[in-house]
């Protein structure tokens, strides 16, 4: 099939089968100029943006000042015959000319950074090693290495390096507060002595340092508060356990000590006891995270350390434990969304890693709501430790048992550096007041 069509603008389209041939219309000179102007404008804008990006990344504030002096003071001085302006302008031009050779050549460096450890306890320092090697065939001019450490920045000056030579520098990473410190990416900066112009090259490697909360060794959770020696019976029937289920006929492999002799005498057949499998109950640690529940940051850090100490002890005792806290809730969803965050308890290290990331926030849920969601999500709880700050009213602590199933023992641990250590009861709730982390060990043993 062949067809021809002519549009209103004079363009002709012809086609045969599935092939279509377009014949461009005849534009006027004015239209061609307009199209050329638009395309040229876009290309010029793109080139200008690229050039400006490179210039702004090369010229420092000192360089802009020198450039302004060269472009303003020198012409004004020559026009008015003012020698002072002429001298100032010539000095600015000289500074810019001297700075250019320092940018010559490539930044042929091999930069490496290493940390002796990946995890430390809050309040310590870590010494990392920065190595810079000249991998080019030429002498590398002096340069600067910028190393971001957390929210700060450390400058390391690298001297002139010959081919294949390496410069090492020790960097102190302050790990005074719990959290996660990202080190990097390292940036190589070449600049002149006055810092007029610069060239940068970034390295993508980022090292992560976990700063764990301080912890203390506490008594075993197998005794004291946690009294679930027999566990909780389940519906699984086993041949040997504590919770009696029924009597059945003997089968090969059954133990002699489970033979029920009275039933055997009545029936004339060998009968044995059968049991329900018992399972150990779970221990829950609830960490308050709302900003209003703690008077100071020190209180919150003490609370996190208490959770870490008790959680590590429970993990090492092989207990079934859950450590929960409020998830961050957006302001627009505060009235409709409830979410809790469960921290990893596979190993003590995994728990401490997660505790390094928790921060109190006004977007967090109150600890009562965290307790409610935790009780719904976890069955067979025998005891719940709720850790909060001194700003919590005692009435809120007395109402904590209402958030859990009947029979769950609730212990509130109040982190209050201004109070005296002690243990008391508010209704059915045991309350531990801890002013110092070192007091937690003795108070937990005394209360148990």
Wavefront OBJ file of the C-alpha trace (Angstrom):
o trace
v 0.000 0.000 0.000
v 1.281 3.424 -0.943
v 0.019 6.698 0.426
v 0.975 10.381 0.227
v -0.164 13.074 2.598
v 0.697 16.719 2.853
v 0.331 18.602 6.125
v -0.651 22.179 6.523
v 2.948 23.191 7.082
v 4.091 21.750 3.787
v 5.728 18.583 5.162
v 5.282 15.461 3.005
v 5.084 11.916 4.390
v 5.231 8.921 2.052
v 5.128 5.285 3.018
v 5.170 1.853 1.404
v 4.331 -1.181 3.499
v 5.764 -0.626 6.962
v 8.455 1.868 5.905
v 7.800 5.576 6.338
v 9.973 8.319 4.831
v 9.881 11.817 6.317
v 10.720 14.804 4.164
v 11.643 17.836 6.237
v 9.634 20.940 5.658
v 11.160 24.098 4.288
v 11.759 26.498 7.170
v 12.127 30.207 6.781
v 15.388 31.959 7.654
v 13.808 33.462 10.779
v 12.669 30.037 12.014
v 16.085 28.525 11.402
v 17.748 31.338 13.313
v 15.352 30.910 16.246
v 16.044 27.160 16.447
v 19.802 27.763 16.180
v 19.627 30.400 18.906
v 17.763 28.077 21.296
v 20.167 25.191 20.715
v 23.178 27.443 21.044
v 21.815 28.930 24.234
v 21.391 25.487 25.778
v 24.897 24.442 24.785
v 26.369 27.664 26.137
v 24.468 27.233 29.411
v 25.686 23.655 29.791
v 29.267 24.671 29.048
v 28.999 27.583 31.470
v 27.634 25.354 34.241
v 30.439 22.874 33.697
v 33.071 25.597 33.663
v 31.646 27.232 36.760
v 31.587 23.918 38.588
v 35.247 23.355 37.804
v 36.242 26.909 38.660
v 34.311 26.976 41.936
v 35.913 23.683 42.900
v 39.382 25.028 42.074
v 39.359 28.604 43.372
v 39.311 28.997 47.154
v 37.991 32.053 49.039
v 41.563 33.363 49.131
v 41.755 32.872 45.380
v 38.502 34.773 44.820
v 39.865 37.632 46.895
v 43.100 37.688 44.887
v 41.147 37.528 41.616
v 38.907 40.399 42.703
v 41.936 42.510 43.609
v 43.568 41.747 40.269
v 40.448 42.644 38.263
v 39.476 45.754 40.237
v 42.475 47.334 41.918
v 44.898 47.060 39.006
v 42.641 48.711 36.373
v 41.522 51.389 38.834
v 45.096 52.091 39.854
v 46.247 52.362 36.226
v 43.302 54.594 35.322
v 43.710 56.975 38.270
v 47.456 56.663 38.653
v 47.245 55.398 42.214
v 50.442 53.505 42.940
v 49.025 51.714 45.978
v 46.232 50.127 43.925
v 48.693 49.209 41.172
v 51.029 47.486 43.643
v 48.126 45.617 45.301
v 46.818 44.500 41.915
v 50.252 43.296 40.794
v 50.689 41.343 44.031
v 47.323 39.657 43.464
v 48.283 38.745 39.899
v 51.629 37.373 41.111
v 49.900 35.224 43.740
v 47.603 33.726 41.093
v 50.481 33.065 38.692
v 52.579 31.394 41.385
v 49.632 29.191 42.420
v 49.084 27.702 38.944
v 52.197 25.427 38.804
v 51.157 23.745 42.062
v 48.112 22.322 40.269
v 50.150 20.848 37.409
v 50.362 17.090 37.046
v 47.993 14.370 38.175
v 47.217 13.374 41.743
v 48.872 9.966 41.373
v 48.502 8.864 44.963
v 47.551 5.559 46.483
v 45.825 6.411 49.746
v 45.080 3.845 52.420
v 43.552 4.087 55.866
v 43.377 1.332 58.471
v 41.969 0.942 61.966
v 43.282 -1.629 64.463
v 39.740 -2.367 65.698
v 36.187 -1.932 64.461
v 34.505 -1.698 67.864
v 35.472 0.214 71.000
v 33.844 1.229 74.271
v 32.694 4.812 74.740
v 35.274 7.039 76.382
v 38.312 5.718 74.525
v 40.478 6.721 71.581
v 41.531 4.770 68.499
v 44.715 5.451 66.568
v 44.304 4.900 62.823
v 47.058 4.867 60.201
v 46.937 6.906 56.991
v 49.409 5.939 54.250
v 50.028 7.915 51.060
v 52.148 6.398 48.258
v 53.364 8.154 45.115
v 52.472 5.793 42.256
v 53.551 8.098 39.413
v 56.908 8.282 37.670
v 57.435 11.859 38.728
v 58.019 13.642 41.970
v 54.733 14.449 43.694
v 54.481 17.997 44.959
v 53.347 18.594 48.559
v 49.619 18.270 49.101
v 46.962 17.972 51.765
v 44.762 15.029 52.747
v 41.331 15.756 54.217
v 40.014 12.932 56.406
v 36.384 13.298 57.596
v 36.010 11.779 61.083
v 32.362 11.764 62.079
v 31.145 15.334 61.820
v 34.692 16.752 61.963
v 37.535 17.062 59.477
v 41.236 16.368 59.994
v 43.929 17.817 57.725
v 47.129 15.860 57.037
v 49.957 17.545 55.151
v 51.890 15.282 52.794
v 55.458 16.326 51.947
v 57.163 16.066 48.565
v 57.272 12.378 47.608
v 59.572 10.695 45.130
v 58.467 7.815 42.945
v 57.338 4.822 45.003
v 57.873 6.531 48.350
v 55.243 6.330 51.114
v 54.297 8.781 53.833
v 52.539 7.509 56.963
v 50.579 9.471 59.527
v 48.809 8.375 62.722
v 45.340 9.836 63.272
v 43.547 9.844 66.601
v 39.851 8.993 66.337
v 38.049 10.244 69.462
v 35.403 7.750 70.568
v 34.209 9.567 73.653
v 30.490 9.089 73.080
v 28.425 6.069 72.110
v 27.458 5.928 68.448
v 28.813 5.098 65.003
v 31.730 7.078 63.574
v 32.199 7.095 59.801
v 35.767 7.819 58.725
v 36.095 8.912 55.117
v 35.878 9.272 52.232
v 39.464 10.554 52.178
v 40.045 13.506 49.841
v 43.413 14.376 48.319
v 43.894 18.129 47.983
v 46.748 19.798 46.090
v 47.126 23.501 46.739
v 49.694 26.274 46.874
v 51.225 27.512 50.153
v 48.721 30.366 50.413
v 45.740 28.161 49.571
v 44.720 30.211 46.551
v 43.889 27.369 44.155
v 43.259 23.669 44.790
v 42.652 20.312 43.116
v 40.736 17.516 44.799
v 40.396 13.780 44.283
v 38.083 11.756 46.536
v 38.475 8.105 47.551
v 35.273 6.155 48.016
v 36.304 3.967 50.978
v 34.493 4.681 54.235
v 35.495 2.988 57.488
v 32.868 2.511 60.194
v 33.751 2.454 63.885
v 31.155 1.191 66.378
v 31.369 2.905 69.760
v 29.640 0.600 72.230
v 28.032 1.758 75.478
v 29.816 1.038 78.717
v 28.686 -2.141 80.454
v 29.326 -3.958 83.732
v 29.122 -7.618 84.674
v 25.837 -8.341 86.478
v 24.620 -11.474 88.317
v 23.283 -14.353 86.289
v 19.646 -14.015 85.232
v 19.130 -17.715 86.012
v 18.590 -16.793 89.644
v 17.080 -13.968 91.603
v 14.339 -12.140 89.698
v 13.818 -14.823 87.067
v 12.057 -17.779 88.689
v 10.883 -20.051 85.873
v 12.740 -23.222 86.817
v 10.047 -25.486 85.384
v 9.333 -23.415 82.325
v 5.956 -23.252 80.588
v 4.309 -26.446 79.292
v 3.567 -26.630 75.569
v 1.262 -28.886 73.548
v 4.165 -30.996 72.282
v 4.179 -34.433 73.920
v 7.579 -35.933 74.759
v 8.806 -39.018 76.561
v 10.682 -37.189 79.293
v 10.122 -33.821 80.948
v 8.500 -32.313 84.058
v 4.851 -31.540 83.169
v 2.840 -34.814 83.362
v 0.423 -35.451 80.481
v -0.948 -39.019 80.440
v -0.288 -42.761 80.804
v 0.354 -44.895 77.744
v 1.541 -48.387 76.917
v 5.241 -49.116 76.998
v 7.184 -48.861 73.746
v 10.728 -50.044 73.033
v 13.174 -47.337 74.049
v 11.160 -45.901 76.959
v 13.108 -45.401 80.164
v 12.467 -47.618 83.186
v 12.136 -44.719 85.589
v 8.975 -43.561 83.810
v 7.145 -46.870 84.302
v 3.844 -46.349 86.161
v 3.614 -49.479 88.324
v 0.063 -48.970 89.602
v -1.331 -48.809 86.093
v 0.856 -51.747 85.103
v -0.582 -53.834 87.959
v -4.161 -52.937 87.039
v -3.899 -53.556 83.320
v -1.389 -56.369 83.313
v 0.598 -54.504 80.668
v 3.668 -52.339 81.093
v 2.532 -48.691 81.235
v 4.717 -45.531 81.229
v 4.185 -41.828 81.913
v 4.069 -39.308 79.071
v 4.895 -35.606 79.465
v 4.283 -32.239 77.882
v 7.394 -30.492 76.640
v 8.288 -27.497 78.776
v 9.945 -24.396 77.405
v 11.722 -21.608 79.173
v 9.903 -18.313 79.380
v 11.190 -15.152 77.740
v 12.846 -12.099 79.223
v 11.995 -8.675 77.781
v 14.078 -5.512 78.061
v 12.195 -2.329 77.147
v 14.251 0.814 76.604
v 12.520 4.174 76.829
v 13.441 6.501 73.974
v 11.086 9.466 74.222
v 12.916 12.718 74.835
v 10.667 13.725 77.759
v 11.438 10.539 79.703
v 15.033 11.598 80.384
v 16.199 14.807 82.023
v 19.672 14.847 80.437
v 21.757 13.017 77.877
v 23.758 11.444 80.699
v 20.601 9.781 81.984
v 19.892 8.289 78.593
v 23.452 7.024 78.204
v 23.177 5.398 81.638
v 19.914 3.737 80.593
v 21.488 2.354 77.417
v 24.422 1.002 79.452
v 22.011 -0.712 81.848
v 20.169 -2.378 78.970
v 23.482 -3.478 77.452
v 24.738 -4.941 80.743
v 21.561 -6.883 81.453
v 21.148 -7.983 77.840
v 24.708 -9.338 77.588
v 24.207 -11.325 80.783
v 20.970 -12.842 79.483
v 22.509 -13.751 76.124
v 25.452 -15.439 77.813
v 23.069 -17.334 80.101
v 21.367 -18.720 77.009
v 18.005 -17.214 77.897
v 15.273 -16.361 75.423
v 15.487 -12.585 75.453
v 14.030 -9.720 73.479
v 15.352 -6.149 73.609
v 12.838 -3.674 72.221
v 12.552 0.074 71.846
v 10.332 2.508 70.022
v 10.809 2.957 66.312
v 10.987 6.491 64.937
v 7.482 7.711 64.074
v 6.968 10.577 61.626
v 5.126 13.581 63.005
v 2.349 13.235 60.427
v 1.713 9.630 61.511
v 1.972 9.940 65.302
v -1.744 9.438 65.840
v -2.124 6.417 63.589
v 1.166 4.483 63.518
v 2.691 2.373 66.276
v 5.945 0.496 65.721
v 8.656 -1.017 67.872
v 12.205 -1.909 67.014
v 13.662 -5.239 68.081
v 17.417 -5.210 68.626
v 19.575 -8.170 67.643
v 20.343 -10.613 70.475
v 22.189 -13.278 68.493
v 25.459 -12.385 70.198
v 26.576 -9.781 72.752
v 28.460 -7.976 69.982
v 25.363 -7.775 67.776
v 23.358 -6.349 70.671
v 25.991 -3.716 71.429
v 26.183 -2.797 67.729
v 22.460 -2.075 67.703
v 22.652 -0.193 70.992
v 25.235 2.076 69.360
v 22.530 3.361 67.008
v 19.642 4.126 69.391
v 18.959 7.772 70.199
v 16.193 9.399 72.200
v 13.808 11.489 70.162
v 10.542 13.418 70.475
v 9.237 11.203 67.644
v 9.541 8.036 69.744
v 6.550 6.425 71.446
v 6.181 6.492 75.256
v 7.563 3.366 76.891
v 4.050 2.261 77.975
v 3.023 1.829 74.345
v 6.257 -0.029 73.638
v 5.404 -2.397 76.499
v 1.926 -2.990 75.057
v 3.250 -3.865 71.603
v 6.006 -6.004 73.091
v 3.492 -8.008 75.138
v 1.410 -8.624 72.007
v 4.400 -9.638 69.920
v 6.039 -11.936 72.503
v 4.415 -14.811 74.304
v 5.509 -16.642 77.439
v 7.039 -13.602 79.081
v 8.066 -14.231 82.671
v 9.705 -10.912 83.473
v 9.981 -7.490 81.862
v 12.617 -4.900 82.699
v 11.541 -1.362 81.734
v 14.424 1.138 81.683
v 13.557 4.840 81.816
v 14.785 8.175 83.183
v 14.071 10.353 86.200
v 11.440 12.445 84.385
v 8.926 9.581 84.489
v 6.103 10.000 87.002
v 5.762 7.212 89.596
v 2.101 6.771 88.650
v 3.144 5.648 85.190
v 5.419 3.038 86.733
v 2.630 1.676 88.969
v 0.434 1.093 85.908
v 3.032 -0.930 83.999
v 1.567 -4.379 84.970
v -1.591 -3.417 83.054
v 0.479 -3.445 79.861
v 1.431 -7.112 80.239
v -0.362 -10.408 80.693
v -1.193 -11.553 84.238
v 1.702 -13.296 85.934
v 4.425 -11.271 84.223
v 6.777 -9.768 86.782
v 7.609 -6.138 85.979
v 10.745 -4.362 87.179
v 11.300 -0.672 86.445
v 14.894 0.557 86.339
v 15.188 4.329 86.724
v 18.443 5.946 85.585
v 18.906 8.990 87.804
v 22.461 10.294 88.396
v 21.164 12.721 91.059
v 19.423 10.096 93.238
v 20.666 7.583 95.759
v 20.799 3.908 94.777
v 17.878 1.925 96.123
v 15.184 -0.668 95.581
v 11.519 -0.373 96.458
v 8.073 -1.371 95.318
v 5.256 0.625 93.768
v 2.307 -1.687 93.969
v 3.236 -4.793 91.990
v 6.232 -3.135 90.327
v 9.747 -3.407 91.671
v 11.689 -0.165 91.171
v 15.474 -0.015 90.979
v 17.037 3.451 91.143
v 20.522 3.535 89.606
v 22.673 6.693 89.821
v 25.882 5.091 88.539
v 26.471 2.127 86.286
v 28.745 0.542 88.907
v 25.788 0.531 91.344
v 23.682 -1.597 89.009
v 25.550 -4.806 89.811
v 25.185 -4.528 93.589
v 21.595 -3.243 93.506
v 20.435 -6.004 91.170
v 21.976 -8.631 93.438
v 20.470 -7.039 96.568
v 17.004 -6.758 95.027
v 17.106 -10.356 93.820
l 1 2 3 4 5 6 7 8 9 10 11 12 13 14 15 16 17 18 19 20 21 22 23 24 25 26 27 28 29 30 31 32 33 34 35 36 37 38 39 40 41 42 43 44 45 46 47 48 49 50 51 52 53 54 55 56 57 58 59 60 61 62 63 64 65 66 67 68 69 70 71 72 73 74 75 76 77 78 79 80 81 82 83 84 85 86 87 88 89 90 91 92 93 94 95 96 97 98 99 100 101 102 103 104 105 106 107 108 109 110 111 112 113 114 115 116 117 118 119 120 121 122 123 124 125 126 127 128 129 130 131 132 133 134 135 136 137 138 139 140 141 142 143 144 145 146 147 148 149 150 151 152 153 154 155 156 157 158 159 160 161 162 163 164 165 166 167 168 169 170 171 172 173 174 175 176 177 178 179 180 181 182 183 184 185 186 187 188 189 190 191 192 193 194 195 196 197 198 199 200 201 202 203 204 205 206 207 208 209 210 211 212 213 214 215 216 217 218 219 220 221 222 223 224 225 226 227 228 229 230 231 232 233 234 235 236 237 238 239 240 241 242 243 244 245 246 247 248 249 250 251 252 253 254 255 256 257 258 259 260 261 262 263 264 265 266 267 268 269 270 271 272 273 274 275 276 277 278 279 280 281 282 283 284 285 286 287 288 289 290 291 292 293 294 295 296 297 298 299 300 301 302 303 304 305 306 307 308 309 310 311 312 313 314 315 316 317 318 319 320 321 322 323 324 325 326 327 328 329 330 331 332 333 334 335 336 337 338 339 340 341 342 343 344 345 346 347 348 349 350 351 352 353 354 355 356 357 358 359 360 361 362 363 364 365 366 367 368 369 370 371 372 373 374 375 376 377 378 379 380 381 382 383 384 385 386 387 388 389 390 391 392 393 394 395 396 397 398 399 400 401 402 403 404 405 406 407 408 409 410 411 412 413 414 415 416 417 418 419 420 421 422 423 424 425 426 427 428 429 430 431 432 433 434 435 436 437 438 439 440 441 442 443 444 445 446 447 448
